[in-house]
Amino acid sequence: MKKLKFLHIGCGPKRKEQTTSVFNSDDWEEVTFDIDAQCSPDIIGSMTDLSMINDNTFDAVYSSHNIEHLFIHEAVIAVKEFFRVLKSSGFMMIVCPDLISTCKAIIDKGPLEPLYHLNNNNGYVSGVDILYGWRPSIENGNHFM
């Protein structure tokens, strides 16, 4: 049986095993895509320009916590690019923060209070981090965050 192919946009250091159970199987071949070359993706580029990828290439597109790093007009461009590289029979999974619950948490707890702790002991994420990017990563020069 031919493997299905999915484009993992904004993969960072994560691979298909850290995405979702849908892709975490031998049925799926992952192609990683990231703007940060240090993450060693298969393809380096911006999600607003997937011109190096042919139309109708992937059975699925997966993007987790990337789209919120774009300006709103760029998000529209990115989603159009996602659809362009997606086969007509394919599907897309986009995961992004819930802004209503984030704003409620900021009102209830304050903008800098931890909303959750990272499981790798790398600190926590606050409401400000969700709205404007994760501060520790940005402070270390990763302005994509």
C-alpha positions in Angstrom: 0.0 0.0 0.0 1.3 3.5 -0.9 2.0 5.7 2.1 0.0 8.9 2.5 2.0 12.1 2.6 1.5 15.0 5.0 3.2 18.4 5.2 4.2 19.3 8.7 4.3 23.1 8.6 6.3 24.8 11.3 7.6 21.6 12.7 10.3 23.0 14.9 12.1 20.2 16.6 8.9 18.0 16.6 8.3 15.1 14.2 5.2 13.1 13.4 5.3 11.2 16.7 4.6 14.5 18.5 1.8 15.7 16.2 -1.4 13.7 16.6 -2.3 10.0 16.6 -3.7 10.4 13.1 -0.2 10.9 11.7 1.7 8.8 14.2 1.6 5.6 12.2 3.4 3.8 9.4 0.6 4.8 7.0 1.9 8.4 6.9 5.1 9.8 5.4 6.0 13.2 6.9 7.7 16.1 5.1 8.8 18.7 7.6 8.7 22.4 6.8 10.0 25.2 8.9 11.4 28.8 8.6 14.2 27.9 11.1 17.1 26.0 9.5 18.3 24.9 13.0 15.3 22.6 13.2 16.6 20.6 10.3 13.4 20.5 8.3 13.1 18.8 4.9 12.1 22.2 3.4 13.2 25.6 4.7 10.8 28.5 4.0 8.0 30.7 5.0 4.5 29.3 5.3 3.3 32.3 3.2 5.3 31.0 0.3 5.2 27.3 -0.5 6.2 28.0 -4.2 8.9 25.3 -4.0 6.1 22.7 -3.6 3.9 21.6 -6.5 0.1 22.0 -6.4 -1.9 19.0 -5.1 1.1 17.2 -3.5 -0.1 16.3 0.0 -2.8 14.1 1.4 -2.8 16.3 4.5 -1.4 19.5 5.8 -0.7 19.8 9.6 0.1 23.2 11.2 0.2 23.5 15.0 0.8 26.8 16.7 2.2 28.6 13.7 -0.5 30.6 12.1 -0.7 33.0 15.1 2.8 34.1 14.4 1.7 35.8 11.2 0.0 39.1 10.6 -3.7 38.5 9.8 -3.3 39.4 6.1 -0.4 36.9 6.0 -2.5 34.2 7.6 -4.9 34.4 4.7 -2.0 34.0 2.3 -0.6 31.0 4.3 -3.9 29.2 4.3 -4.3 29.7 0.6 -0.9 28.1 0.1 -1.8 25.2 2.4 -4.9 24.6 0.2 -2.8 24.9 -3.0 -0.4 22.1 -2.0 -3.2 19.9 -0.6 -4.8 17.2 -2.9 -8.5 17.7 -3.5 -9.2 14.6 -1.5 -6.9 15.7 1.4 -7.5 17.4 4.7 -5.9 20.0 6.8 -5.4 20.3 10.5 -4.6 23.8 11.9 -4.2 24.1 15.7 -4.0 27.6 17.2 -4.7 29.3 20.5 -8.2 30.1 21.6 -8.0 33.9 22.0 -11.2 34.1 24.0 -10.0 31.8 26.7 -6.5 33.5 26.6 -8.0 36.9 27.1 -10.2 35.6 29.9 -7.1 34.1 31.6 -5.3 37.4 31.2 -8.2 39.2 32.9 -8.4 36.6 35.7 -4.7 35.9 36.4 -2.9 38.8 34.8 -0.8 39.0 31.6 2.4 37.5 33.0 1.1 34.8 35.2 1.7 31.2 34.1 -1.2 29.6 32.3 0.6 26.3 31.9 4.1 24.9 32.5 6.1 23.3 29.8 6.7 19.6 30.2 10.4 19.8 29.5 11.2 22.1 32.4 11.7 25.1 30.1 9.5 27.4 32.1 5.9 28.4 31.5 3.6 30.1 29.0 1.7 33.3 30.0 -1.1 35.1 28.3 1.4 37.6 26.9 3.4 34.8 25.4 0.3 33.4 23.6 -0.6 36.9 22.2 2.9 38.1 21.3 5.2 35.1 21.2 7.1 33.1 23.7 9.4 35.6 25.4 12.3 33.3 26.3 12.6 32.1 22.7 12.4 35.6 21.3 14.9 36.9 23.9 17.3 34.2 22.6 17.1 35.5 19.1 14.4 33.3 17.6 12.2 36.1 16.4 10.0 33.6 14.5 8.3 32.8 17.8 
